[in-house]
Every structure is written in C-alpha cells, then in structure tokens.
Amino acid sequence: MDLNKVRNFCRVFRIVVGLALIITAIILNNGWFYLGLIPLIAGIVNFCPLCIITKKCDLPQEKQE
C-alpha cells in the first residue's frame, strides 16, 4: 500500500468535505459553516489532526545506517 496515495486522497477528501459543509451551511442559512473550516484548512495546509493523534498516517521512515 502506497501511503503517499492515501495521504493525497485524504487531502483532497478533506478539502471536498470542508467545502461541502460550508456550502450546505450557507444554503441552509445557519452558523454551522464554521465546522467546514476545520477540514478545509486541514486539507489546504496538508495537516491532519487525527493523523497526529492516531499516528496511523505517518510515512514509514527509512533506516539510516
């Protein structure tokens, strides 16, 4: 399994989910669009808070001799 592909997919997924939440909140006219800012910003800056907490998204580090 190539983790770079997973991370790239996760980045795009976070951006799409963030935009979808923001658009839905604007259409429904409520303040929940702030919830969409979290995954949107995380996708744009390529930072995932869940990856840091769970440490499951880390790329394997090569052993240096």
CHARMM-style PDB file with segment names, atoms N, HN, CA, C and O in Angstrom:
ATOM      1  N   MET     1       0.843  -1.176   0.000  1.00  0.00      PROA
ATOM      2  CA  MET     1       0.000   0.000   0.000  1.00  0.00      PROA
ATOM      3  C   MET     1       0.888   1.238   0.000  1.00  0.00      PROA
ATOM      4  O   MET     1       1.794   1.365   0.823  1.00  0.00      PROA
ATOM      5  N   ASP     2       0.620   2.139  -0.922  1.00  0.00      PROA
ATOM      6  HN  ASP     2      -0.117   2.036  -1.590  1.00  0.00      PROA
ATOM      7  CA  ASP     2       1.407   3.356  -1.041  1.00  0.00      PROA
ATOM      8  C   ASP     2       0.763   4.449  -0.190  1.00  0.00      PROA
ATOM      9  O   ASP     2      -0.325   4.930  -0.506  1.00  0.00      PROA
ATOM     10  N   LEU     3       1.434   4.832   0.881  1.00  0.00      PROA
ATOM     11  HN  LEU     3       2.318   4.441   1.138  1.00  0.00      PROA
ATOM     12  CA  LEU     3       0.862   5.818   1.796  1.00  0.00      PROA
ATOM     13  C   LEU     3       0.805   7.211   1.196  1.00  0.00      PROA
ATOM     14  O   LEU     3      -0.010   8.027   1.627  1.00  0.00      PROA
ATOM     15  N   ASN     4       1.651   7.509   0.208  1.00  0.00      PROA
ATOM     16  HN  ASN     4       2.313   6.846  -0.142  1.00  0.00      PROA
ATOM     17  CA  ASN     4       1.564   8.820  -0.441  1.00  0.00      PROA
ATOM     18  C   ASN     4       0.228   8.975  -1.151  1.00  0.00      PROA
ATOM     19  O   ASN     4      -0.371  10.051  -1.126  1.00  0.00      PROA
ATOM     20  N   LYS     5      -0.242   7.903  -1.786  1.00  0.00      PROA
ATOM     21  HN  LYS     5       0.244   7.029  -1.807  1.00  0.00      PROA
ATOM     22  CA  LYS     5      -1.542   7.961  -2.450  1.00  0.00      PROA
ATOM     23  C   LYS     5      -2.660   8.159  -1.432  1.00  0.00      PROA
ATOM     24  O   LYS     5      -3.606   8.906  -1.679  1.00  0.00      PROA
ATOM     25  N   VAL     6      -2.549   7.494  -0.298  1.00  0.00      PROA
ATOM     26  HN  VAL     6      -1.780   6.887  -0.097  1.00  0.00      PROA
ATOM     27  CA  VAL     6      -3.554   7.625   0.758  1.00  0.00      PROA
ATOM     28  C   VAL     6      -3.563   9.051   1.284  1.00  0.00      PROA
ATOM     29  O   VAL     6      -4.630   9.636   1.471  1.00  0.00      PROA
ATOM     30  N   ARG     7      -2.392   9.611   1.524  1.00  0.00      PROA
ATOM     31  HN  ARG     7      -1.525   9.136   1.372  1.00  0.00      PROA
ATOM     32  CA  ARG     7      -2.315  10.971   2.055  1.00  0.00      PROA
ATOM     33  C   ARG     7      -2.836  11.974   1.047  1.00  0.00      PROA
ATOM     34  O   ARG     7      -3.508  12.932   1.429  1.00  0.00      PROA
ATOM     35  N   ASN     8      -2.541  11.779  -0.250  1.00  0.00      PROA
ATOM     36  HN  ASN     8      -1.995  11.001  -0.560  1.00  0.00      PROA
ATOM     37  CA  ASN     8      -3.048  12.691  -1.270  1.00  0.00      PROA
ATOM     38  C   ASN     8      -4.566  12.599  -1.366  1.00  0.00      PROA
ATOM     39  O   ASN     8      -5.247  13.615  -1.507  1.00  0.00      PROA
ATOM     40  N   PHE     9      -5.094  11.376  -1.290  1.00  0.00      PROA
ATOM     41  HN  PHE     9      -4.541  10.551  -1.176  1.00  0.00      PROA
ATOM     42  CA  PHE     9      -6.547  11.197  -1.307  1.00  0.00      PROA
ATOM     43  C   PHE     9      -7.172  11.855  -0.086  1.00  0.00      PROA
ATOM     44  O   PHE     9      -8.200  12.521  -0.204  1.00  0.00      PROA
ATOM     45  N   CYS    10      -6.576  11.683   1.066  1.00  0.00      PROA
ATOM     46  HN  CYS    10      -5.740  11.143   1.162  1.00  0.00      PROA
ATOM     47  CA  CYS    10      -7.118  12.269   2.295  1.00  0.00      PROA
ATOM     48  C   CYS    10      -7.136  13.790   2.210  1.00  0.00      PROA
ATOM     49  O   CYS    10      -8.070  14.433   2.689  1.00  0.00      PROA
ATOM     50  N   ARG    11      -6.107  14.362   1.603  1.00  0.00      PROA
ATOM     51  HN  ARG    11      -5.347  13.840   1.214  1.00  0.00      PROA
ATOM     52  CA  ARG    11      -6.044  15.820   1.474  1.00  0.00      PROA
ATOM     53  C   ARG    11      -7.200  16.323   0.608  1.00  0.00      PROA
ATOM     54  O   ARG    11      -7.906  17.259   0.983  1.00  0.00      PROA
ATOM     55  N   VAL    12      -7.382  15.702  -0.539  1.00  0.00      PROA
ATOM     56  HN  VAL    12      -6.808  14.942  -0.844  1.00  0.00      PROA
ATOM     57  CA  VAL    12      -8.479  16.104  -1.433  1.00  0.00      PROA
ATOM     58  C   VAL    12      -9.823  15.865  -0.753  1.00  0.00      PROA
ATOM     59  O   VAL    12     -10.731  16.690  -0.857  1.00  0.00      PROA
ATOM     60  N   PHE    13      -9.948  14.740  -0.059  1.00  0.00      PROA
ATOM     61  HN  PHE    13      -9.210  14.070   0.025  1.00  0.00      PROA
ATOM     62  CA  PHE    13     -11.189  14.411   0.634  1.00  0.00      PROA
ATOM     63  C   PHE    13     -11.522  15.458   1.692  1.00  0.00      PROA
ATOM     64  O   PHE    13     -12.677  15.864   1.814  1.00  0.00      PROA
ATOM     65  N   ARG    14     -10.517  15.905   2.463  1.00  0.00      PROA
ATOM     66  HN  ARG    14      -9.578  15.575   2.364  1.00  0.00      PROA
ATOM     67  CA  ARG    14     -10.754  16.923   3.488  1.00  0.00      PROA
ATOM     68  C   ARG    14     -11.208  18.241   2.865  1.00  0.00      PROA
ATOM     69  O   ARG    14     -12.096  18.905   3.399  1.00  0.00      PROA
ATOM     70  N   ILE    15     -10.606  18.620   1.744  1.00  0.00      PROA
ATOM     71  HN  ILE    15      -9.884  18.081   1.310  1.00  0.00      PROA
ATOM     72  CA  ILE    15     -10.993  19.864   1.079  1.00  0.00      PROA
ATOM     73  C   ILE    15     -12.430  19.775   0.578  1.00  0.00      PROA
ATOM     74  O   ILE    15     -13.209  20.712   0.757  1.00  0.00      PROA
ATOM     75  N   VAL    16     -12.788  18.652  -0.049  1.00  0.00      PROA
ATOM     76  HN  VAL    16     -12.156  17.891  -0.194  1.00  0.00      PROA
ATOM     77  CA  VAL    16     -14.139  18.483  -0.585  1.00  0.00      PROA
ATOM     78  C   VAL    16     -15.169  18.467   0.538  1.00  0.00      PROA
ATOM     79  O   VAL    16     -16.221  19.095   0.418  1.00  0.00      PROA
ATOM     80  N   VAL    17     -14.884  17.767   1.614  1.00  0.00      PROA
ATOM     81  HN  VAL    17     -14.030  17.257   1.712  1.00  0.00      PROA
ATOM     82  CA  VAL    17     -15.822  17.712   2.745  1.00  0.00      PROA
ATOM     83  C   VAL    17     -15.976  19.095   3.367  1.00  0.00      PROA
ATOM     84  O   VAL    17     -17.087  19.500   3.709  1.00  0.00      PROA
ATOM     85  N   GLY    18     -14.878  19.815   3.513  1.00  0.00      PROA
ATOM     86  HN  GLY    18     -13.975  19.486   3.235  1.00  0.00      PROA
ATOM     87  CA  GLY    18     -14.947  21.159   4.074  1.00  0.00      PROA
ATOM     88  C   GLY    18     -15.793  22.087   3.223  1.00  0.00      PROA
ATOM     89  O   GLY    18     -16.629  22.824   3.743  1.00  0.00      PROA
ATOM     90  N   LEU    19     -15.576  22.052   1.905  1.00  0.00      PROA
ATOM     91  HN  LEU    19     -14.896  21.453   1.482  1.00  0.00      PROA
ATOM     92  CA  LEU    19     -16.363  22.895   1.009  1.00  0.00      PROA
ATOM     93  C   LEU    19     -17.840  22.493   1.024  1.00  0.00      PROA
ATOM     94  O   LEU    19     -18.724  23.349   0.991  1.00  0.00      PROA
ATOM     95  N   ALA    20     -18.095  21.191   1.075  1.00  0.00      PROA
ATOM     96  HN  ALA    20     -17.377  20.496   1.102  1.00  0.00      PROA
ATOM     97  CA  ALA    20     -19.487  20.719   1.105  1.00  0.00      PROA
ATOM     98  C   ALA    20     -20.192  21.185   2.376  1.00  0.00      PROA
ATOM     99  O   ALA    20     -21.352  21.595   2.325  1.00  0.00      PROA
ATOM    100  N   LEU    21     -19.513  21.128   3.502  1.00  0.00      PROA
ATOM    101  HN  LEU    21     -18.571  20.795   3.544  1.00  0.00      PROA
ATOM    102  CA  LEU    21     -20.123  21.593   4.761  1.00  0.00      PROA
ATOM    103  C   LEU    21     -20.379  23.095   4.728  1.00  0.00      PROA
ATOM    104  O   LEU    21     -21.413  23.556   5.211  1.00  0.00      PROA
ATOM    105  N   ILE    22     -19.457  23.855   4.169  1.00  0.00      PROA
ATOM    106  HN  ILE    22     -18.617  23.481   3.776  1.00  0.00      PROA
ATOM    107  CA  ILE    22     -19.623  25.308   4.092  1.00  0.00      PROA
ATOM    108  C   ILE    22     -20.779  25.664   3.166  1.00  0.00      PROA
ATOM    109  O   ILE    22     -21.609  26.508   3.505  1.00  0.00      PROA
ATOM    110  N   ILE    23     -20.837  25.028   2.003  1.00  0.00      PROA
ATOM    111  HN  ILE    23     -20.162  24.343   1.728  1.00  0.00      PROA
ATOM    112  CA  ILE    23     -21.911  25.315   1.050  1.00  0.00      PROA
ATOM    113  C   ILE    23     -23.268  24.922   1.618  1.00  0.00      PROA
ATOM    114  O   ILE    23     -24.245  25.656   1.466  1.00  0.00      PROA
ATOM    115  N   THR    24     -23.331  23.768   2.270  1.00  0.00      PROA
ATOM    116  HN  THR    24     -22.538  23.171   2.393  1.00  0.00      PROA
ATOM    117  CA  THR    24     -24.590  23.326   2.877  1.00  0.00      PROA
ATOM    118  C   THR    24     -25.049  24.303   3.953  1.00  0.00      PROA
ATOM    119  O   THR    24     -26.234  24.625   4.036  1.00  0.00      PROA
ATOM    120  N   ALA    25     -24.126  24.770   4.769  1.00  0.00      PROA
ATOM    121  HN  ALA    25     -23.163  24.508   4.701  1.00  0.00      PROA
ATOM    122  CA  ALA    25     -24.491  25.708   5.829  1.00  0.00      PROA
ATOM    123  C   ALA    25     -24.952  27.043   5.259  1.00  0.00      PROA
ATOM    124  O   ALA    25     -25.857  27.672   5.807  1.00  0.00      PROA
ATOM    125  N   ILE    26     -24.336  27.478   4.162  1.00  0.00      PROA
ATOM    126  HN  ILE    26     -23.600  26.967   3.717  1.00  0.00      PROA
ATOM    127  CA  ILE    26     -24.764  28.736   3.537  1.00  0.00      PROA
ATOM    128  C   ILE    26     -26.161  28.583   2.941  1.00  0.00      PROA
ATOM    129  O   ILE    26     -26.998  29.476   3.072  1.00  0.00      PROA
ATOM    130  N   ILE    27     -26.409  27.448   2.287  1.00  0.00      PROA
ATOM    131  HN  ILE    27     -25.729  26.723   2.181  1.00  0.00      PROA
ATOM    132  CA  ILE    27     -27.725  27.210   1.690  1.00  0.00      PROA
ATOM    133  C   ILE    27     -28.802  27.133   2.770  1.00  0.00      PROA
ATOM    134  O   ILE    27     -29.891  27.684   2.607  1.00  0.00      PROA
ATOM    135  N   LEU    28     -28.498  26.451   3.870  1.00  0.00      PROA
ATOM    136  HN  LEU    28     -27.614  26.004   4.003  1.00  0.00      PROA
ATOM    137  CA  LEU    28     -29.473  26.302   4.954  1.00  0.00      PROA
ATOM    138  C   LEU    28     -29.514  27.523   5.866  1.00  0.00      PROA
ATOM    139  O   LEU    28     -30.365  27.609   6.751  1.00  0.00      PROA
ATOM    140  N   ASN    29     -28.601  28.464   5.655  1.00  0.00      PROA
ATOM    141  HN  ASN    29     -27.910  28.394   4.936  1.00  0.00      PROA
ATOM    142  CA  ASN    29     -28.569  29.720   6.398  1.00  0.00      PROA
ATOM    143  C   ASN    29     -28.404  29.490   7.903  1.00  0.00      PROA
ATOM    144  O   ASN    29     -29.211  29.954   8.709  1.00  0.00      PROA
ATOM    145  N   ASN    30     -27.349  28.772   8.260  1.00  0.00      PROA
ATOM    146  HN  ASN    30     -26.693  28.395   7.606  1.00  0.00      PROA
ATOM    147  CA  ASN    30     -27.057  28.608   9.681  1.00  0.00      PROA
ATOM    148  C   ASN    30     -25.556  28.796   9.919  1.00  0.00      PROA
ATOM    149  O   ASN    30     -24.784  28.930   8.970  1.00  0.00      PROA
ATOM    150  N   GLY    31     -25.159  28.805  11.165  1.00  0.00      PROA
ATOM    151  HN  GLY    31     -25.787  28.696  11.936  1.00  0.00      PROA
ATOM    152  CA  GLY    31     -23.779  29.081  11.529  1.00  0.00      PROA
ATOM    153  C   GLY    31     -22.869  27.878  11.574  1.00  0.00      PROA
ATOM    154  O   GLY    31     -21.733  27.982  12.037  1.00  0.00      PROA
ATOM    155  N   TRP    32     -23.338  26.743  11.106  1.00  0.00      PROA
ATOM    156  HN  TRP    32     -24.261  26.659  10.730  1.00  0.00      PROA
ATOM    157  CA  TRP    32     -22.524  25.539  11.163  1.00  0.00      PROA
ATOM    158  C   TRP    32     -21.421  25.505  10.110  1.00  0.00      PROA
ATOM    159  O   TRP    32     -20.671  24.532  10.037  1.00  0.00      PROA
ATOM    160  N   PHE    33     -21.312  26.563   9.286  1.00  0.00      PROA
ATOM    161  HN  PHE    33     -21.922  27.353   9.346  1.00  0.00      PROA
ATOM    162  CA  PHE    33     -20.255  26.552   8.276  1.00  0.00      PROA
ATOM    163  C   PHE    33     -18.878  26.589   8.923  1.00  0.00      PROA
ATOM    164  O   PHE    33     -17.887  26.218   8.295  1.00  0.00      PROA
ATOM    165  N   TYR    34     -18.811  27.031  10.168  1.00  0.00      PROA
ATOM    166  HN  TYR    34     -19.617  27.332  10.678  1.00  0.00      PROA
ATOM    167  CA  TYR    34     -17.526  27.017  10.865  1.00  0.00      PROA
ATOM    168  C   TYR    34     -16.984  25.601  11.005  1.00  0.00      PROA
ATOM    169  O   TYR    34     -15.769  25.403  11.044  1.00  0.00      PROA
ATOM    170  N   LEU    35     -17.860  24.632  11.080  1.00  0.00      PROA
ATOM    171  HN  LEU    35     -18.846  24.793  11.049  1.00  0.00      PROA
ATOM    172  CA  LEU    35     -17.433  23.242  11.148  1.00  0.00      PROA
ATOM    173  C   LEU    35     -16.717  22.827   9.866  1.00  0.00      PROA
ATOM    174  O   LEU    35     -15.818  21.987   9.912  1.00  0.00      PROA
ATOM    175  N   GLY    36     -17.090  23.388   8.742  1.00  0.00      PROA
ATOM    176  HN  GLY    36     -17.820  24.070   8.704  1.00  0.00      PROA
ATOM    177  CA  GLY    36     -16.450  23.080   7.474  1.00  0.00      PROA
ATOM    178  C   GLY    36     -15.082  23.716   7.321  1.00  0.00      PROA
ATOM    179  O   GLY    36     -14.290  23.288   6.482  1.00  0.00      PROA
ATOM    180  N   LEU    37     -14.796  24.733   8.121  1.00  0.00      PROA
ATOM    181  HN  LEU    37     -15.440  25.081   8.802  1.00  0.00      PROA
ATOM    182  CA  LEU    37     -13.490  25.383   8.042  1.00  0.00      PROA
ATOM    183  C   LEU    37     -12.366  24.470   8.526  1.00  0.00      PROA
ATOM    184  O   LEU    37     -11.240  24.557   8.037  1.00  0.00      PROA
ATOM    185  N   ILE    38     -12.667  23.603   9.475  1.00  0.00      PROA
ATOM    186  HN  ILE    38     -13.582  23.532   9.872  1.00  0.00      PROA
ATOM    187  CA  ILE    38     -11.638  22.726  10.038  1.00  0.00      PROA
ATOM    188  C   ILE    38     -11.074  21.782   8.976  1.00  0.00      PROA
ATOM    189  O   ILE    38      -9.862  21.789   8.763  1.00  0.00      PROA
ATOM    190  N   PRO    39     -11.894  20.968   8.298  1.00  0.00      PROA
ATOM    191  CA  PRO    39     -11.309  20.091   7.279  1.00  0.00      PROA
ATOM    192  C   PRO    39     -10.780  20.861   6.070  1.00  0.00      PROA
ATOM    193  O   PRO    39      -9.834  20.412   5.424  1.00  0.00      PROA
ATOM    194  N   LEU    40     -11.371  22.006   5.755  1.00  0.00      PROA
ATOM    195  HN  LEU    40     -12.140  22.371   6.280  1.00  0.00      PROA
ATOM    196  CA  LEU    40     -10.885  22.795   4.625  1.00  0.00      PROA
ATOM    197  C   LEU    40      -9.473  23.309   4.883  1.00  0.00      PROA
ATOM    198  O   LEU    40      -8.596  23.172   4.030  1.00  0.00      PROA
ATOM    199  N   ILE    41      -9.253  23.888   6.033  1.00  0.00      PROA
ATOM    200  HN  ILE    41      -9.966  23.999   6.726  1.00  0.00      PROA
ATOM    201  CA  ILE    41      -7.920  24.392   6.372  1.00  0.00      PROA
ATOM    202  C   ILE    41      -6.933  23.236   6.520  1.00  0.00      PROA
ATOM    203  O   ILE    41      -5.783  23.341   6.095  1.00  0.00      PROA
ATOM    204  N   ALA    42      -7.382  22.139   7.119  1.00  0.00      PROA
ATOM    205  HN  ALA    42      -8.317  22.054   7.464  1.00  0.00      PROA
ATOM    206  CA  ALA    42      -6.507  20.970   7.265  1.00  0.00      PROA
ATOM    207  C   ALA    42      -6.092  20.429   5.904  1.00  0.00      PROA
ATOM    208  O   ALA    42      -4.951  19.998   5.736  1.00  0.00      PROA
ATOM    209  N   GLY    43      -6.993  20.443   4.936  1.00  0.00      PROA
ATOM    210  HN  GLY    43      -7.920  20.793   5.073  1.00  0.00      PROA
ATOM    211  CA  GLY    43      -6.652  19.966   3.600  1.00  0.00      PROA
ATOM    212  C   GLY    43      -5.746  20.912   2.852  1.00  0.00      PROA
ATOM    213  O   GLY    43      -4.844  20.476   2.137  1.00  0.00      PROA
ATOM    214  N   ILE    44      -5.974  22.205   3.007  1.00  0.00      PROA
ATOM    215  HN  ILE    44      -6.707  22.559   3.588  1.00  0.00      PROA
ATOM    216  CA  ILE    44      -5.161  23.188   2.291  1.00  0.00      PROA
ATOM    217  C   ILE    44      -3.714  23.175   2.786  1.00  0.00      PROA
ATOM    218  O   ILE    44      -2.783  23.213   1.982  1.00  0.00      PROA
ATOM    219  N   VAL    45      -3.528  23.121   4.088  1.00  0.00      PROA
ATOM    220  HN  VAL    45      -4.285  23.090   4.741  1.00  0.00      PROA
ATOM    221  CA  VAL    45      -2.166  23.155   4.627  1.00  0.00      PROA
ATOM    222  C   VAL    45      -1.565  21.756   4.769  1.00  0.00      PROA
ATOM    223  O   VAL    45      -0.437  21.609   5.239  1.00  0.00      PROA
ATOM    224  N   ASN    46      -2.318  20.731   4.363  1.00  0.00      PROA
ATOM    225  HN  ASN    46      -3.234  20.851   3.981  1.00  0.00      PROA
ATOM    226  CA  ASN    46      -1.876  19.335   4.422  1.00  0.00      PROA
ATOM    227  C   ASN    46      -1.487  18.932   5.844  1.00  0.00      PROA
ATOM    228  O   ASN    46      -0.414  18.377   6.083  1.00  0.00      PROA
ATOM    229  N   PHE    47      -2.380  19.226   6.768  1.00  0.00      PROA
ATOM    230  HN  PHE    47      -3.251  19.677   6.574  1.00  0.00      PROA
ATOM    231  CA  PHE    47      -2.190  18.911   8.170  1.00  0.00      PROA
ATOM    232  C   PHE    47      -3.420  18.162   8.648  1.00  0.00      PROA
ATOM    233  O   PHE    47      -4.543  18.636   8.472  1.00  0.00      PROA
ATOM    234  N   CYS    48      -3.224  17.017   9.239  1.00  0.00      PROA
ATOM    235  HN  CYS    48      -2.312  16.632   9.382  1.00  0.00      PROA
ATOM    236  CA  CYS    48      -4.353  16.231   9.713  1.00  0.00      PROA
ATOM    237  C   CYS    48      -4.225  16.012  11.218  1.00  0.00      PROA
ATOM    238  O   CYS    48      -3.326  15.297  11.661  1.00  0.00      PROA
ATOM    239  N   PRO    49      -5.101  16.611  12.001  1.00  0.00      PROA
ATOM    240  CA  PRO    49      -5.030  16.428  13.447  1.00  0.00      PROA
ATOM    241  C   PRO    49      -5.217  14.968  13.869  1.00  0.00      PROA
ATOM    242  O   PRO    49      -4.593  14.521  14.831  1.00  0.00      PROA
ATOM    243  N   LEU    50      -6.063  14.227  13.165  1.00  0.00      PROA
ATOM    244  HN  LEU    50      -6.570  14.589  12.383  1.00  0.00      PROA
ATOM    245  CA  LEU    50      -6.271  12.819  13.513  1.00  0.00      PROA
ATOM    246  C   LEU    50      -5.030  11.978  13.259  1.00  0.00      PROA
ATOM    247  O   LEU    50      -4.765  11.020  13.986  1.00  0.00      PROA
ATOM    248  N   CYS    51      -4.272  12.332  12.234  1.00  0.00      PROA
ATOM    249  HN  CYS    51      -4.488  13.110  11.643  1.00  0.00      PROA
ATOM    250  CA  CYS    51      -3.044  11.580  11.950  1.00  0.00      PROA
ATOM    251  C   CYS    51      -2.030  11.761  13.075  1.00  0.00      PROA
ATOM    252  O   CYS    51      -1.293  10.831  13.404  1.00  0.00      PROA
ATOM    253  N   ILE    52      -1.990  12.934  13.653  1.00  0.00      PROA
ATOM    254  HN  ILE    52      -2.588  13.689  13.385  1.00  0.00      PROA
ATOM    255  CA  ILE    52      -1.057  13.175  14.749  1.00  0.00      PROA
ATOM    256  C   ILE    52      -1.498  12.422  16.001  1.00  0.00      PROA
ATOM    257  O   ILE    52      -0.671  11.873  16.728  1.00  0.00      PROA
ATOM    258  N   ILE    53      -2.798  12.402  16.243  1.00  0.00      PROA
ATOM    259  HN  ILE    53      -3.470  12.848  15.653  1.00  0.00      PROA
ATOM    260  CA  ILE    53      -3.303  11.725  17.437  1.00  0.00      PROA
ATOM    261  C   ILE    53      -3.155  10.213  17.314  1.00  0.00      PROA
ATOM    262  O   ILE    53      -2.698   9.560  18.252  1.00  0.00      PROA
ATOM    263  N   THR    54      -3.539   9.644  16.159  1.00  0.00      PROA
ATOM    264  HN  THR    54      -3.911  10.175  15.397  1.00  0.00      PROA
ATOM    265  CA  THR    54      -3.517   8.192  15.999  1.00  0.00      PROA
ATOM    266  C   THR    54      -2.193   7.653  15.490  1.00  0.00      PROA
ATOM    267  O   THR    54      -1.901   6.468  15.654  1.00  0.00      PROA
ATOM    268  N   LYS    55      -1.392   8.508  14.873  1.00  0.00      PROA
ATOM    269  HN  LYS    55      -1.630   9.470  14.739  1.00  0.00      PROA
ATOM    270  CA  LYS    55      -0.098   8.139  14.286  1.00  0.00      PROA
ATOM    271  C   LYS    55      -0.231   7.020  13.253  1.00  0.00      PROA
ATOM    272  O   LYS    55       0.691   6.221  13.087  1.00  0.00      PROA
ATOM    273  N   LYS    56      -1.361   6.958  12.562  1.00  0.00      PROA
ATOM    274  HN  LYS    56      -2.109   7.607  12.696  1.00  0.00      PROA
ATOM    275  CA  LYS    56      -1.583   5.932  11.551  1.00  0.00      PROA
ATOM    276  C   LYS    56      -1.297   6.441  10.149  1.00  0.00      PROA
ATOM    277  O   LYS    56      -1.196   5.643   9.217  1.00  0.00      PROA
ATOM    278  N   CYS    57      -1.167   7.740   9.978  1.00  0.00      PROA
ATOM    279  HN  CYS    57      -1.250   8.389  10.735  1.00  0.00      PROA
ATOM    280  CA  CYS    57      -0.929   8.301   8.648  1.00  0.00      PROA
ATOM    281  C   CYS    57       0.543   8.586   8.397  1.00  0.00      PROA
ATOM    282  O   CYS    57       0.901   9.084   7.329  1.00  0.00      PROA
ATOM    283  N   ASP    58       1.395   8.281   9.353  1.00  0.00      PROA
ATOM    284  HN  ASP    58       1.105   7.876  10.221  1.00  0.00      PROA
ATOM    285  CA  ASP    58       2.808   8.584   9.195  1.00  0.00      PROA
ATOM    286  C   ASP    58       3.426   7.722   8.100  1.00  0.00      PROA
ATOM    287  O   ASP    58       3.122   6.537   7.968  1.00  0.00      PROA
ATOM    288  N   LEU    59       4.297   8.348   7.324  1.00  0.00      PROA
ATOM    289  HN  LEU    59       4.544   9.311   7.431  1.00  0.00      PROA
ATOM    290  CA  LEU    59       5.028   7.597   6.318  1.00  0.00      PROA
ATOM    291  C   LEU    59       6.130   6.811   7.010  1.00  0.00      PROA
ATOM    292  O   LEU    59       6.732   7.297   7.968  1.00  0.00      PROA
ATOM    293  N   PRO    60       6.394   5.613   6.538  1.00  0.00      PROA
ATOM    294  CA  PRO    60       7.466   4.841   7.177  1.00  0.00      PROA
ATOM    295  C   PRO    60       8.811   5.520   6.931  1.00  0.00      PROA
ATOM    296  O   PRO    60       9.120   5.932   5.812  1.00  0.00      PROA
ATOM    297  N   GLN    61       9.589   5.627   7.979  1.00  0.00      PROA
ATOM    298  HN  GLN    61       9.338   5.293   8.887  1.00  0.00      PROA
ATOM    299  CA  GLN    61      10.892   6.263   7.856  1.00  0.00      PROA
ATOM    300  C   GLN    61      11.932   5.216   7.507  1.00  0.00      PROA
ATOM    301  O   GLN    61      11.934   4.105   8.037  1.00  0.00      PROA
ATOM    302  N   GLU    62      12.812   5.603   6.600  1.00  0.00      PROA
ATOM    303  HN  GLU    62      12.810   6.505   6.170  1.00  0.00      PROA
ATOM    304  CA  GLU    62      13.846   4.666   6.184  1.00  0.00      PROA
ATOM    305  C   GLU    62      14.929   4.615   7.250  1.00  0.00      PROA
ATOM    306  O   GLU    62      15.261   5.627   7.867  1.00  0.00      PROA
ATOM    307  N   LYS    63      15.462   3.450   7.454  1.00  0.00      PROA
ATOM    308  HN  LYS    63      15.192   2.628   6.953  1.00  0.00      PROA
ATOM    309  CA  LYS    63      16.516   3.270   8.450  1.00  0.00      PROA
ATOM    310  C   LYS    63      17.820   3.790   7.908  1.00  0.00      PROA
ATOM    311  O   LYS    63      18.220   3.460   6.791  1.00  0.00      PROA
ATOM    312  N   GLN    64      18.481   4.605   8.702  1.00  0.00      PROA
ATOM    313  HN  GLN    64      18.156   4.873   9.609  1.00  0.00      PROA
ATOM    314  CA  GLN    64      19.777   5.127   8.312  1.00  0.00      PROA
ATOM    315  C   GLN    64      20.851   4.365   9.049  1.00  0.00      PROA
ATOM    316  O   GLN    64      20.749   4.108  10.248  1.00  0.00      PROA
ATOM    317  N   GLU    65      21.863   4.017   8.322  1.00  0.00      PROA
ATOM    318  HN  GLU    65      21.945   4.226   7.348  1.00  0.00      PROA
ATOM    319  CA  GLU    65      22.943   3.234   8.963  1.00  0.00      PROA
ATOM    320  C   GLU    65      24.149   4.080   9.222  1.00  0.00      PROA
ATOM    321  OT1 GLU    65      25.146   3.589   9.752  1.00  0.00      PROA
TER     322      GLU     65
END
